[in-house]
Amino acid sequence: MRRALRAAALLLAVATLAFAAIHAAPGAPFQPADGRALDPVAAAGLRARFALDAPLPVQYARWLAAAVQGDLGESFSRQRPVRDVLAAALPHSLLLAAAALLVDLLVGIALGAWQAAHAGSRGDRVLSAFTMSVQAVPVFWLGLVLVLVFAQWWHWLPVGGATDPVTHDLLTAAGRWLDRLRHLALPALTLGLAGAAGTARFVRGAMRDAWHEDHVRTARAMGVPERTILLRHVLRDAWLPLATLVGLAIPGLIGGAVLVETVFSWPGIGRVATDAILARDHPLVVGTALVSAAAVVLGGLVGDLLAAWADPRVRRSA
């Protein structure tokens, strides 16, 4: 119950801040994309239609009352209910986040485990410099580099979009899945590699701490092979902080998805949020902020559940 109340308070705070920020931002809704001035009479009619002529506190109270009932309003720019726009974009974002998280964990754990097993070696120093460099690079710049290499130079992967708009519907079921995976590869690699750099450094530190535990030294004294010690003892001890890291990775994926989806024209929540901000689409901006905040809350809950599953002491303390 306490967790549910905290989550509700967080969502309300995010919605309030997003509502105030988009109304305070310069510019106005309903402006044509070519920069022409909208007819004042038409602008007044649109503002009256969407109840934007009322004072801001009244607009907020009306929006909050409707949002509690599941009505997030109508998108100005897309002429559709916000709920429908988000429902269409959310599966794309979930697919991208799942693929990026898979890349993050597989690459990050593999690199971190290898570095922990070879700490102090030349390879460990090279990988530490590499992961630090990748972690310091802006995610959109990393995406552009991957586009340059895999799309422009080698022509292995498509530049953007979720599917090929010409041939996708003509392919077989297996061909459509392959087409979708080819379009997913670059954005998932961009998000996943950006997170894997931090995961590798985290796993390396956690495993180096576990390497000096008493039971690890006892296993080594009993002649247990180093590979078995690494996989059964050290990596298992590092699982608890790693489980928490999974929950913490979700907000990073959401934040990075806004830029990555824009760079690769991926039709997810991040791309919708960017278009809504540029169009001053007030209901859609607040709706995307709510969905992102809900994902962050869910990520924290997933991290807590994984930690409780990995460590019985967490369950007993709870």
C-alpha positions in Angstrom: 0.0 0.0 0.0 2.8 2.4 0.8 4.5 1.6 -2.5 1.3 2.2 -4.4 0.7 5.6 -2.7 4.3 6.6 -3.5 3.8 5.6 -7.1 0.6 7.6 -7.4 2.2 10.6 -5.8 5.1 10.4 -8.2 2.9 10.1 -11.3 0.8 13.1 -10.1 4.0 15.2 -9.6 5.3 14.2 -13.1 2.0 15.0 -14.7 1.8 18.4 -12.9 5.4 19.4 -13.9 4.9 18.3 -17.5 1.6 20.2 -17.7 3.1 23.3 -16.3 6.3 23.1 -18.4 4.6 22.6 -21.8 2.2 25.5 -21.1 5.1 27.7 -20.0 7.3 26.9 -23.1 7.5 29.4 -25.8 5.4 28.9 -28.9 1.7 28.0 -29.3 -0.2 25.0 -30.5 -2.0 24.8 -33.9 0.8 26.7 -35.7 1.4 25.4 -39.3 4.6 23.5 -39.9 5.8 25.9 -42.6 5.9 28.9 -40.2 2.9 30.8 -41.6 0.7 32.7 -39.1 -2.6 31.0 -38.3 -5.7 33.0 -38.9 -6.7 34.6 -35.6 -10.4 33.6 -35.9 -9.4 29.9 -36.7 -6.9 30.0 -33.8 -9.6 31.3 -31.4 -12.0 28.5 -32.5 -9.4 25.8 -32.0 -8.5 27.1 -28.5 -12.2 27.2 -27.6 -12.7 23.6 -29.0 -9.9 22.2 -26.9 -10.8 24.4 -23.8 -7.5 26.3 -24.0 -9.2 29.6 -23.5 -9.9 28.8 -19.8 -7.4 29.9 -17.0 -4.5 27.4 -16.5 -5.7 26.1 -13.1 -9.1 25.4 -14.6 -7.5 23.5 -17.5 -5.4 21.5 -15.1 -8.4 20.6 -12.9 -10.4 19.5 -16.0 -7.5 17.4 -17.3 -6.8 15.8 -13.9 -10.5 14.9 -13.5 -10.6 13.3 -16.9 -7.2 11.5 -16.5 -8.4 9.8 -13.3 -11.1 8.2 -15.4 -8.6 7.1 -18.1 -9.2 10.0 -20.5 -6.0 11.8 -21.4 -7.6 14.1 -23.9 -7.2 14.5 -27.7 -4.0 15.1 -29.5 -3.9 18.5 -31.3 -1.4 17.4 -33.9 -2.6 13.9 -34.6 -6.4 14.5 -34.3 -6.7 11.3 -32.2 -7.2 10.5 -28.6 -3.9 10.5 -26.7 -4.7 7.0 -25.3 -4.9 5.6 -28.9 -1.6 7.3 -29.9 0.2 5.9 -26.9 -1.3 2.5 -27.4 0.0 2.4 -30.9 3.5 3.5 -30.0 4.0 1.6 -26.7 4.6 -1.9 -28.3 7.4 -0.5 -30.4 9.0 1.1 -27.3 8.7 -2.1 -25.3 10.3 -4.1 -28.1 13.2 -1.7 -28.4 13.6 -1.6 -24.6 13.6 -5.4 -24.3 16.1 -5.8 -27.1 18.4 -3.1 -25.7 18.2 -4.5 -22.2 19.2 -7.9 -23.6 22.2 -6.4 -25.3 23.1 -4.4 -22.2 23.1 -7.4 -19.9 24.7 -9.9 -22.2 27.5 -7.7 -23.3 27.9 -5.9 -20.0 28.1 -9.1 -17.9 30.4 -10.8 -20.3 32.9 -7.9 -20.4 32.6 -7.3 -16.6 33.2 -11.0 -15.8 36.2 -11.2 -18.1 37.7 -8.1 -16.7 37.2 -9.3 -13.1 38.9 -12.6 -13.9 41.8 -10.8 -15.6 42.0 -7.7 -13.3 45.2 -5.7 -13.8 46.0 -7.2 -17.2 46.6 -5.2 -20.4 43.2 -6.4 -21.7 41.5 -5.3 -18.5 43.0 -1.8 -18.9 42.1 -1.6 -22.6 38.5 -2.6 -21.9 38.2 -0.2 -19.0 39.3 2.6 -21.2 36.9 1.5 -23.9 33.9 1.2 -21.6 34.6 4.5 -20.0 34.8 6.1 -23.5 31.5 4.5 -24.6 29.8 5.6 -21.4 31.0 9.2 -21.9 29.8 9.4 -25.5 26.3 10.9 -26.1 23.9 8.2 -27.1 22.7 10.0 -30.3 26.4 10.4 -31.4 26.9 6.7 -30.9 23.8 6.0 -33.0 25.1 8.2 -35.8 28.5 6.3 -35.7 26.7 3.0 -36.0 24.6 4.3 -38.9 27.8 5.4 -40.6 29.5 2.1 -40.2 26.7 -0.5 -40.6 24.4 1.4 -43.0 26.5 3.8 -45.0 29.8 1.9 -45.3 28.9 -1.7 -45.1 25.2 -1.6 -46.2 24.3 -4.4 -43.8 21.4 -2.8 -41.9 18.7 -0.2 -42.8 19.0 3.4 -41.6 15.7 3.8 -39.8 12.0 3.0 -39.4 10.4 -0.1 -37.9 9.9 -2.0 -41.2 10.5 -1.5 -44.9 7.5 0.5 -46.2 7.6 -1.1 -49.7 8.4 -4.8 -49.3 7.3 -5.6 -45.7 3.7 -6.6 -46.5 4.8 -8.7 -49.5 7.1 -10.9 -47.4 6.3 -14.2 -45.8 5.8 -14.4 -42.0 9.5 -15.3 -41.5 10.5 -12.6 -43.8 8.5 -10.0 -42.0 10.1 -11.0 -38.7 13.6 -10.8 -40.3 12.8 -7.4 -41.7 11.6 -6.1 -38.3 14.8 -7.5 -36.6 17.0 -5.8 -39.2 15.4 -2.5 -38.5 15.5 -3.1 -34.7 19.2 -4.0 -34.7 20.8 -0.5 -34.9 18.6 1.3 -32.3 18.8 -1.7 -29.9 22.6 -1.8 -30.3 22.9 1.9 -29.7 20.8 1.8 -26.5 22.2 -1.5 -25.4 25.9 -0.7 -25.9 25.5 2.6 -24.1 24.1 0.8 -21.1 26.5 -2.2 -21.4 29.5 0.1 -20.8 28.2 1.0 -17.3 27.0 -2.5 -16.6 30.5 -3.9 -17.4 32.2 -1.5 -15.0 29.5 -2.3 -12.3 29.9 -6.1 -12.7 33.7 -5.8 -12.6 33.6 -3.9 -9.3 31.0 -6.2 -7.8 32.9 -9.4 -8.8 36.2 -8.0 -7.5 34.6 -7.4 -4.2 33.1 -10.9 -4.1 36.5 -12.4 -5.1 37.9 -11.7 -1.6 35.0 -13.3 0.3 35.9 -16.1 2.7 34.0 -18.9 0.9 35.7 -18.0 -2.3 39.1 -18.3 -0.7 38.0 -21.6 0.9 36.9 -23.0 -2.5 40.2 -22.0 -4.0 42.1 -23.6 -1.2 40.2 -26.8 -1.8 41.4 -26.9 -5.4 38.1 -25.9 -7.1 38.9 -24.8 -10.7 38.9 -21.0 -11.2 36.2 -21.3 -13.9 33.9 -23.0 -11.4 34.7 -20.4 -8.7 34.0 -17.6 -11.2 30.6 -18.9 -12.3 29.3 -20.6 -9.2 30.5 -18.3 -6.4 31.8 -15.0 -7.6 29.1 -14.3 -10.2 26.4 -15.5 -7.9 27.5 -13.1 -5.1 27.5 -10.3 -7.7 23.9 -11.1 -8.7 22.2 -9.1 -5.9 23.7 -5.7 -7.0 23.2 -6.8 -10.6 19.5 -7.4 -9.9 19.1 -3.9 -8.6 21.0 -2.6 -11.7 18.3 -4.1 -13.9 15.7 -1.9 -12.3 17.9 1.1 -12.5 18.6 0.5 -16.2 15.0 1.0 -17.2 15.0 4.8 -16.6 18.2 5.0 -18.6 16.6 3.1 -21.5 13.6 5.5 -21.4 15.8 8.6 -21.4 18.0 7.3 -24.2 15.0 6.1 -26.2 13.9 9.7 -26.8 17.0 10.5 -28.8 17.5 7.1 -30.3 14.0 6.8 -31.6 14.4 10.2 -33.2 17.7 9.4 -34.8 16.4 6.1 -36.2 12.8 7.2 -36.9 11.6 4.4 -34.6 7.8 4.9 -34.0 7.9 4.6 -30.2 7.0 6.7 -27.2 10.2 8.7 -27.4 9.6 9.7 -31.1 6.0 10.6 -30.2 7.2 12.8 -27.3 9.7 14.6 -29.5 7.0 15.4 -32.1 4.5 16.4 -29.5 7.0 18.9 -27.9 7.8 20.4 -31.2 4.1 20.8 -32.1 3.2 22.1 -28.6 0.7 19.3 -28.3 -0.1 19.7 -24.6 -2.2 16.5 -23.9 0.2 14.3 -25.8 3.3 15.7 -24.0 1.7 15.1 -20.6 0.6 11.6 -21.7 4.1 10.5 -22.8 5.5 11.9 -19.5 3.0 9.8 -17.6 3.9 6.6 -19.5 7.6 7.2 -19.0 7.1 7.8 -15.2 5.0 4.7 -15.0 7.9 2.7 -16.6 10.4 4.2 -14.1 8.2 3.2 -11.2 7.7 -0.3 -12.7 11.5 -0.6 -13.2 12.1 0.2 -9.5 9.5 -2.5 -8.5 11.2 -5.1 -10.8 14.6 -4.3 -9.3 13.2 -4.8 -5.8 11.5 -8.1 -6.7 14.7 -9.4 -8.4 16.7 -8.4 -5.3 14.2 -10.2 -3.0 14.3 -13.3 -5.2 18.2 -13.3 -5.3 18.7 -12.8 -1.6 16.6 -14.4 1.1 17.8 -11.7 3.6 15.9 -9.1 1.6 12.7 -11.1 1.9 13.2 -11.6 5.6 13.8 -7.9 6.2 10.7 -7.0 4.2 
